Amino acid sequence: LVQTSSEEILFRGYLTRNLANRFRSPWIWALLPGLAFVAMHLTPEMNRNDVLLLLFTIGVLTIALIYMVYATGNLGAAFGIHMGNNLSAFLMVSHQSDFGQFSLLRGAVIEGGLSNQQLVILTAISLVCVGLTVLLLLHRASPLKVRGS
């Protein structure tokens, strides 16, 4: 809760709001904090496929989070999505060796050995999960629809 909330307050709250007050273009106020958020997850030992997976999966999540803040006018849905994503990654299915001992299921370890096929599959899974989450929260017929403030 503390980790995801602090990231949302910084990247989707503080940075986004301050840049939006200075620049009208969402290419600046949405993209720059999003790039910083993605870059924060990079590590020096990552190879090309690891970096691409991170860019695609966390990039898509970042786009969804900023869109939820824009659509609802507050950080609440972004808090929940981010926390749900991290809990799923750490407790349900983990692809990281450092966190694998906490998860219910263990996927193929991705650090340093990610094949092109795994890159495509994991990216597709991420796109579908994030897309369904946004659809579930914003669709007018959804019982979990969030509303703007």
Residue frames as a rotation matrix with the C-alpha (Angstrom) as fourth column:
LEU 1
0.569 0.822 0.000 0.00
0.822 -0.569 0.000 0.00
0.000 0.000 -1.000 0.00
VAL 2
0.524 -0.423 -0.739 2.75
0.124 -0.820 0.558 2.48
-0.842 -0.385 -0.377 0.93
GLN 3
-0.537 -0.820 0.199 4.95
0.288 0.044 0.957 1.69
-0.793 0.571 0.213 -2.07
THR 4
-0.415 0.416 0.809 2.22
0.905 0.101 0.412 1.83
0.090 0.904 -0.418 -4.73
SER 5
0.665 0.713 -0.223 0.50
0.739 -0.672 0.053 4.84
-0.112 -0.200 -0.973 -3.19
SER 6
0.269 -0.638 -0.722 3.73
0.117 -0.722 0.682 6.82
-0.956 -0.268 -0.120 -2.97
GLU 7
-0.733 -0.506 0.454 4.55
0.477 0.093 0.874 6.02
-0.485 0.858 0.173 -6.61
GLU 8
-0.034 0.809 0.587 1.06
0.972 -0.110 0.207 7.11
0.232 0.578 -0.783 -7.70
ILE 9
0.718 0.271 -0.641 1.22
0.504 -0.838 0.211 10.31
-0.480 -0.474 -0.738 -5.69
LEU 10
-0.142 -0.868 -0.477 4.61
0.043 -0.487 0.873 11.16
-0.989 0.103 0.107 -7.23
PHE 11
-0.866 -0.389 0.314 4.18
0.274 0.156 0.949 10.03
-0.418 0.908 -0.029 -10.84
ARG 12
-0.400 0.784 0.474 0.44
0.798 0.044 0.601 10.43
0.451 0.619 -0.644 -11.50
GLY 13
0.596 0.620 -0.510 -0.21
0.797 -0.536 0.279 13.16
-0.100 -0.573 -0.813 -8.94
TYR 14
0.406 -0.473 -0.782 2.61
0.250 -0.766 0.593 15.57
-0.879 -0.436 -0.193 -8.23
LEU 15
-0.648 -0.761 0.016 4.63
0.216 -0.163 0.963 15.38
-0.730 0.627 0.270 -11.47
THR 16
-0.471 0.536 0.700 1.64
0.874 0.179 0.451 15.11
0.117 0.825 -0.553 -13.78
ARG 17
0.586 0.757 -0.288 -0.25
0.796 -0.605 0.027 17.98
-0.154 -0.245 -0.957 -12.14
ASN 18
0.239 -0.564 -0.790 2.78
0.138 -0.786 0.603 20.31
-0.961 -0.253 -0.110 -12.09
LEU 19
-0.816 -0.516 0.262 3.62
0.301 0.009 0.954 19.59
-0.494 0.857 0.148 -15.71
ALA 20
-0.185 0.839 0.511 -0.06
0.970 0.075 0.230 19.97
0.155 0.539 -0.828 -16.73
ASN 21
0.602 0.368 -0.709 -0.08
0.560 -0.827 0.046 23.41
-0.569 -0.425 -0.704 -15.09
ARG 22
-0.088 -0.758 -0.647 2.87
-0.166 -0.629 0.760 24.42
-0.982 0.174 -0.070 -17.27
PHE 23
-0.916 -0.260 -0.306 2.17
-0.353 0.157 0.922 22.58
-0.192 0.953 -0.235 -20.54
ARG 24
0.012 0.994 -0.112 -1.11
-0.910 -0.035 -0.413 21.97
-0.414 0.107 0.904 -22.32
SER 25
0.089 -0.022 -0.996 0.07
-0.794 0.601 -0.085 18.99
0.601 0.799 0.036 -24.33
PRO 26
0.829 0.226 0.511 -0.53
-0.503 0.701 0.506 15.55
-0.244 -0.677 0.695 -22.79
TRP 27
0.717 -0.656 -0.237 2.56
0.248 0.557 -0.793 14.45
0.652 0.509 0.561 -24.69
ILE 28
-0.293 -0.825 0.483 4.49
-0.283 -0.408 -0.868 16.36
0.913 -0.391 -0.115 -22.04
TRP 29
-0.212 0.207 0.955 2.43
-0.959 -0.232 -0.163 16.07
0.188 -0.951 0.247 -18.84
ALA 30
0.800 0.505 0.325 1.54
-0.558 0.825 0.090 12.41
-0.222 -0.253 0.942 -19.34
LEU 31
0.809 -0.482 -0.337 4.57
0.055 0.633 -0.773 11.12
0.585 0.606 0.538 -21.21
LEU 32
-0.034 -0.930 0.367 7.42
-0.485 -0.306 -0.819 12.52
0.874 -0.206 -0.441 -19.10
PRO 33
-0.061 0.017 0.998 6.25
-0.980 0.190 -0.063 11.13
-0.191 -0.982 0.005 -15.73
GLY 34
0.892 0.430 0.140 5.39
-0.384 0.884 -0.266 7.87
-0.238 0.184 0.954 -17.50
LEU 35
0.569 -0.767 -0.298 8.89
-0.084 0.306 -0.948 7.57
0.818 0.564 0.110 -18.95
ALA 36
-0.273 -0.655 0.705 10.38
-0.804 -0.247 -0.541 8.31
0.528 -0.714 -0.459 -15.54
PHE 37
0.359 0.505 0.785 8.15
-0.845 0.532 0.044 5.62
-0.395 -0.680 0.618 -13.99
VAL 38
0.985 -0.028 -0.172 9.23
-0.071 0.838 -0.542 3.05
0.159 0.545 0.823 -16.58
ALA 39
0.254 -0.967 0.034 12.90
-0.277 -0.106 -0.955 4.04
0.926 0.234 -0.295 -16.28
MET 40
0.047 -0.183 0.982 12.72
-0.992 -0.124 0.025 3.58
0.117 -0.975 -0.187 -12.52
HIS 41
0.757 0.343 0.556 12.14
-0.444 0.895 0.053 -0.14
-0.479 -0.287 0.829 -13.11
LEU 42
0.756 -0.546 -0.363 15.24
-0.199 0.336 -0.921 -0.62
0.624 0.768 0.145 -15.30
THR 43
0.748 -0.620 0.237 18.33
-0.151 0.189 0.970 -2.32
-0.646 -0.762 0.048 -13.91
PRO 44
0.132 -0.794 -0.594 21.85
-0.909 -0.336 0.247 -2.45
-0.396 0.507 -0.766 -15.39
GLU 45
-0.684 -0.497 0.534 21.92
-0.323 0.863 0.389 -6.24
-0.654 0.093 -0.750 -15.81
MET 46
0.366 0.899 0.239 18.85
-0.063 0.281 -0.958 -6.33
-0.928 0.336 0.160 -18.10
ASN 47
-0.724 -0.520 0.454 19.36
0.404 0.214 0.889 -7.60
-0.559 0.827 0.055 -21.63
ARG 48
-0.946 0.294 -0.139 17.46
-0.299 -0.613 0.732 -6.40
0.130 0.734 0.667 -24.71
ASN 49
-0.390 0.850 -0.354 14.42
0.238 0.464 0.853 -8.66
0.889 0.248 -0.384 -24.29
ASP 50
-0.306 0.243 -0.921 14.16
0.952 0.049 -0.303 -7.85
-0.029 -0.969 -0.246 -20.58
VAL 51
-0.831 -0.055 -0.553 14.14
0.114 -0.991 -0.073 -4.14
-0.544 -0.124 0.830 -21.39
LEU 52
-0.814 0.562 -0.146 11.56
-0.295 -0.184 0.938 -4.60
0.500 0.806 0.315 -24.16
LEU 53
-0.270 0.733 -0.625 9.29
0.698 0.596 0.398 -6.61
0.663 -0.329 -0.672 -21.86
LEU 54
-0.425 0.048 -0.904 9.57
0.792 -0.464 -0.397 -3.93
-0.439 -0.884 0.159 -19.22
LEU 55
-0.947 0.048 -0.318 8.88
-0.172 -0.911 0.374 -1.15
-0.271 0.409 0.871 -21.72
PHE 56
-0.635 0.743 -0.212 5.81
-0.110 0.184 0.977 -2.92
0.765 0.643 -0.035 -23.11
THR 57
-0.134 0.644 -0.753 4.27
0.765 0.550 0.335 -4.22
0.630 -0.532 -0.566 -19.89
ILE 58
-0.296 -0.003 -0.955 5.00
0.817 -0.519 -0.252 -1.35
-0.495 -0.855 0.156 -17.52
GLY 59
-0.992 -0.056 -0.116 4.48
-0.017 -0.834 0.552 1.13
-0.128 0.549 0.826 -20.35
VAL 60
-0.463 0.884 -0.062 0.97
0.186 0.165 0.969 -0.20
0.866 0.437 -0.241 -20.99
LEU 61
0.031 0.439 -0.898 0.22
0.979 0.167 0.116 -0.14
0.201 -0.883 -0.425 -17.27
THR 62
-0.677 -0.374 -0.633 1.52
0.523 -0.850 -0.057 3.43
-0.517 -0.370 0.772 -17.07
ILE 63
-0.905 0.406 0.125 -0.74
-0.120 -0.527 0.842 4.52
0.407 0.747 0.525 -19.93
ALA 64
-0.110 0.909 -0.402 -3.73
0.533 0.395 0.748 2.86
0.839 -0.133 -0.528 -18.22
LEU 65
-0.157 0.008 -0.988 -2.94
0.974 -0.163 -0.156 4.52
-0.162 -0.987 0.018 -14.89
ILE 66
-0.899 -0.183 -0.399 -2.65
0.150 -0.982 0.112 8.03
-0.413 0.041 0.910 -16.33
TYR 67
-0.703 0.709 0.049 -5.82
-0.048 -0.116 0.992 7.46
0.709 0.695 0.116 -18.35
MET 68
-0.018 0.703 -0.711 -7.70
0.841 0.395 0.370 6.40
0.541 -0.591 -0.598 -15.20
VAL 69
-0.464 -0.191 -0.865 -6.53
0.705 -0.672 -0.229 9.54
-0.537 -0.716 0.446 -13.40
TYR 70
-0.990 0.092 -0.111 -7.63
-0.141 -0.769 0.623 11.63
-0.029 0.633 0.774 -16.40
ALA 71
-0.511 0.840 -0.181 -10.99
0.146 0.292 0.945 9.83
0.847 0.457 -0.272 -16.69
THR 72
0.179 0.610 -0.772 -11.87
0.859 0.286 0.424 9.90
0.479 -0.739 -0.473 -12.99
GLY 73
0.422 -0.068 0.904 -10.16
-0.113 -0.993 -0.021 13.11
0.899 -0.093 -0.427 -11.91
ASN 74
0.606 -0.276 0.746 -8.49
-0.792 -0.120 0.598 11.47
-0.075 -0.954 -0.291 -8.90
LEU 75
-0.345 -0.897 -0.274 -5.80
-0.875 0.413 -0.250 8.96
0.338 0.154 -0.928 -7.98
GLY 76
0.057 0.427 0.903 -8.10
-0.829 0.525 -0.195 6.36
-0.557 -0.737 0.384 -6.37
ALA 77
0.942 0.336 0.024 -8.45
-0.259 0.768 -0.586 3.97
-0.215 0.546 0.810 -9.30
ALA 78
0.427 -0.865 -0.262 -4.75
-0.456 0.044 -0.889 4.28
0.781 0.499 -0.376 -10.10
PHE 79
-0.253 -0.449 0.857 -3.93
-0.967 0.147 -0.208 3.34
-0.033 -0.881 -0.472 -6.48
GLY 80
0.379 0.545 0.747 -6.10
-0.575 0.772 -0.271 0.24
-0.725 -0.327 0.606 -6.76
ILE 81
0.961 -0.046 -0.271 -4.89
-0.215 0.489 -0.845 -0.87
0.172 0.871 0.461 -10.17
HIS 82
0.136 -0.991 0.010 -1.24
-0.674 -0.100 -0.732 -0.42
0.726 0.093 -0.682 -9.23
MET 83
-0.292 -0.212 0.933 -1.65
-0.913 0.351 -0.206 -2.28
-0.284 -0.912 -0.296 -5.94
GLY 84
0.665 0.611 0.430 -3.64
-0.422 0.782 -0.459 -5.05
-0.617 0.123 0.778 -7.63
ASN 85
0.774 -0.455 -0.439 -0.99
-0.374 0.231 -0.898 -5.39
0.510 0.860 0.008 -10.32
ASN 86
-0.216 -0.940 0.266 1.83
-0.805 0.018 -0.593 -5.66
0.553 -0.342 -0.760 -7.80
LEU 87
-0.077 0.257 0.963 -0.07
-0.806 0.553 -0.212 -8.09
-0.587 -0.792 0.165 -5.57
SER 88
0.909 0.417 -0.005 -0.82
-0.321 0.690 -0.648 -10.25
-0.267 0.591 0.761 -8.61
ALA 89
0.529 -0.780 -0.334 2.80
-0.439 0.086 -0.895 -10.15
0.727 0.619 -0.297 -9.73
PHE 90
-0.415 -0.778 0.472 4.20
-0.797 0.060 -0.601 -10.96
0.439 -0.626 -0.644 -6.30
LEU 91
-0.431 0.302 0.850 1.57
-0.704 0.476 -0.526 -13.28
-0.564 -0.826 0.008 -4.82
MET 92
0.637 0.758 0.141 -0.19
-0.480 0.533 -0.697 -15.00
-0.603 0.376 0.703 -7.73
VAL 93
0.803 -0.411 0.432 2.27
0.594 0.614 -0.520 -15.59
-0.051 0.674 0.737 -10.58
SER 94
0.618 -0.668 -0.415 5.87
-0.353 -0.707 0.613 -14.46
-0.703 -0.232 -0.672 -10.41
HIS 95
0.902 -0.395 0.177 8.43
0.334 0.377 -0.864 -14.42
0.274 0.838 0.472 -13.19
GLN 96
0.364 -0.791 0.491 11.18
-0.605 -0.602 -0.521 -12.91
0.708 -0.108 -0.698 -11.05
SER 97
0.010 -0.434 -0.901 13.60
0.383 0.834 -0.398 -15.07
0.924 -0.341 0.175 -9.10
ASP 98
-0.862 -0.405 0.305 13.81
-0.073 -0.497 -0.865 -12.55
0.502 -0.768 0.399 -6.25
PHE 99
-0.491 0.760 0.425 10.07
-0.865 -0.370 -0.338 -12.66
-0.099 -0.534 0.840 -5.53
GLY 100
-0.274 0.381 -0.883 9.23
-0.529 0.707 0.470 -16.20
0.803 0.596 0.008 -6.65
GLN 101
-0.847 -0.105 -0.521 9.23
0.300 0.716 -0.631 -17.68
0.440 -0.690 -0.575 -3.16
PHE 102
-0.812 0.576 -0.092 6.22
-0.239 -0.472 -0.849 -15.51
-0.532 -0.667 0.521 -2.20
SER 103
-0.384 0.693 -0.610 4.00
-0.923 -0.276 0.268 -16.39
0.017 0.666 0.746 -5.15
LEU 104
0.341 0.648 0.681 1.42
-0.548 0.725 -0.416 -19.12
-0.764 -0.232 0.602 -5.51
LEU 105
0.846 -0.059 0.530 2.59
0.439 0.642 -0.629 -20.00
-0.304 0.764 0.569 -9.03
ARG 106
0.060 -0.900 -0.432 6.01
-0.128 -0.436 0.891 -19.56
-0.990 0.002 -0.141 -10.56
GLY 107
0.967 0.239 -0.083 6.38
-0.088 0.012 -0.996 -18.69
-0.238 0.971 0.032 -14.24
ALA 108
0.486 -0.836 0.256 9.50
0.814 0.326 -0.480 -18.94
0.317 0.442 0.839 -16.33
VAL 109
0.289 -0.485 -0.826 12.24
0.543 -0.627 0.558 -16.78
-0.788 -0.610 0.082 -14.83
ILE 110
0.880 0.218 0.422 12.70
0.475 -0.425 -0.771 -13.80
0.012 0.879 -0.477 -17.11
GLU 111
0.716 -0.637 -0.284 15.95
-0.428 -0.723 0.542 -12.26
-0.551 -0.267 -0.791 -15.89
GLY 112
-0.159 -0.956 -0.246 18.58
-0.747 -0.046 0.663 -12.67
-0.645 0.289 -0.707 -18.58
GLY 113
-0.872 -0.241 0.426 16.99
0.010 0.861 0.508 -15.58
-0.489 0.447 -0.749 -20.41
LEU 114
0.078 0.985 -0.153 13.81
-0.129 -0.142 -0.981 -14.27
-0.989 0.096 0.116 -21.99
SER 115
-0.627 -0.236 0.743 13.23
0.639 0.391 0.663 -15.68
-0.447 0.890 -0.094 -25.48
ASN 116
-0.948 0.299 -0.107 11.47
-0.303 -0.750 0.588 -13.75
0.095 0.590 0.802 -28.23
GLN 117
-0.369 0.847 -0.383 8.48
0.237 0.484 0.842 -16.05
0.899 0.220 -0.379 -27.90
GLN 118
-0.204 0.259 -0.944 8.25
0.978 0.090 -0.186 -15.44
0.037 -0.962 -0.271 -24.13
LEU 119
-0.903 -0.171 -0.395 8.52
0.199 -0.980 -0.030 -11.69
-0.382 -0.105 0.918 -24.80
VAL 120
-0.755 0.653 -0.057 5.54
-0.323 -0.295 0.899 -11.78
0.570 0.698 0.433 -27.14
ILE 121
-0.161 0.728 -0.666 3.44
0.546 0.628 0.555 -14.03
0.822 -0.274 -0.499 -24.89
LEU 122
-0.339 -0.015 -0.941 4.08
0.921 -0.207 -0.329 -12.07
-0.190 -0.978 0.084 -21.68
THR 123
-0.974 0.018 -0.226 3.47
-0.063 -0.979 0.196 -8.77
-0.217 0.205 0.954 -23.47
ALA 124
-0.558 0.817 -0.141 0.18
-0.136 0.077 0.988 -10.08
0.818 0.571 0.068 -24.89
ILE 125
-0.113 0.494 -0.862 -0.93
0.865 0.476 0.159 -11.31
0.489 -0.728 -0.481 -21.45
SER 126
-0.659 -0.207 -0.723 -0.11
0.609 -0.711 -0.351 -7.91
-0.442 -0.672 0.594 -19.97
LEU 127
-0.946 0.322 -0.026 -2.02
-0.264 -0.724 0.637 -6.06
0.186 0.610 0.770 -22.70
VAL 128
-0.283 0.884 -0.373 -5.09
0.202 0.435 0.877 -8.24
0.938 0.173 -0.302 -22.19
CYS 129
-0.162 0.197 -0.967 -5.02
0.969 0.219 -0.118 -7.96
0.188 -0.956 -0.227 -18.38
VAL 130
-0.805 -0.173 -0.568 -4.56
0.336 -0.921 -0.196 -4.20
-0.489 -0.349 0.799 -18.34
GLY 131
-0.858 0.513 -0.025 -7.15
-0.276 -0.420 0.865 -3.72
0.433 0.749 0.502 -21.10
LEU 132
-0.159 0.828 -0.538 -9.72
0.495 0.538 0.682 -5.84
0.854 -0.158 -0.496 -19.26
THR 133
-0.402 -0.046 -0.914 -9.04
0.898 -0.217 -0.384 -3.97
-0.180 -0.975 0.129 -16.02
VAL 134
-0.947 0.035 -0.321 -9.64
-0.079 -0.989 0.125 -0.59
-0.313 0.143 0.939 -17.65
LEU 135
-0.620 0.763 -0.182 -12.74
-0.184 0.084 0.979 -1.91
0.763 0.640 0.088 -19.43
LEU 136
-0.190 0.533 -0.825 -14.09
0.807 0.564 0.178 -3.35
0.560 -0.631 -0.537 -16.18
LEU 137
-0.458 -0.074 -0.886 -13.59
0.764 -0.542 -0.350 -0.04
-0.455 -0.837 0.305 -14.37
LEU 138
-0.821 0.048 -0.569 -14.86
-0.195 -0.960 0.200 2.32
-0.537 0.275 0.797 -17.09
HIS 139
-0.842 0.539 0.034 -17.54
0.243 0.322 0.915 0.44
0.482 0.778 -0.402 -19.04
ARG 140
-0.572 0.659 0.488 -20.97
-0.715 -0.692 0.096 1.93
0.401 -0.294 0.868 -18.39
ALA 141
0.459 0.807 -0.373 -22.57
-0.528 0.585 0.616 -1.47
0.715 -0.086 0.694 -17.76
SER 142
-0.322 -0.677 -0.661 -19.89
0.197 0.635 -0.747 -2.70
0.926 -0.371 -0.071 -15.35
PRO 143
0.745 0.577 -0.335 -20.92
0.415 -0.008 0.910 -3.19
0.523 -0.817 -0.245 -11.71
LEU 144
0.271 -0.742 -0.613 -17.42
0.880 -0.066 0.470 -1.99
-0.389 -0.667 0.635 -10.74
LYS 145
0.259 -0.141 0.955 -17.55
0.707 -0.646 -0.287 1.21
0.657 0.750 -0.068 -12.80
VAL 146
-0.353 -0.411 -0.841 -15.61
0.832 -0.549 -0.081 4.09
-0.428 -0.728 0.536 -11.26
ARG 147
0.648 0.636 0.420 -16.96
0.742 -0.650 -0.162 7.57
0.170 0.417 -0.893 -11.59
GLY 148
-0.278 -0.735 0.619 -15.23
0.545 -0.651 -0.528 10.89
0.791 0.191 0.581 -11.99
SER 149
-0.272 0.131 -0.953 -15.02
0.920 -0.256 -0.297 13.32
-0.283 -0.958 -0.051 -9.15
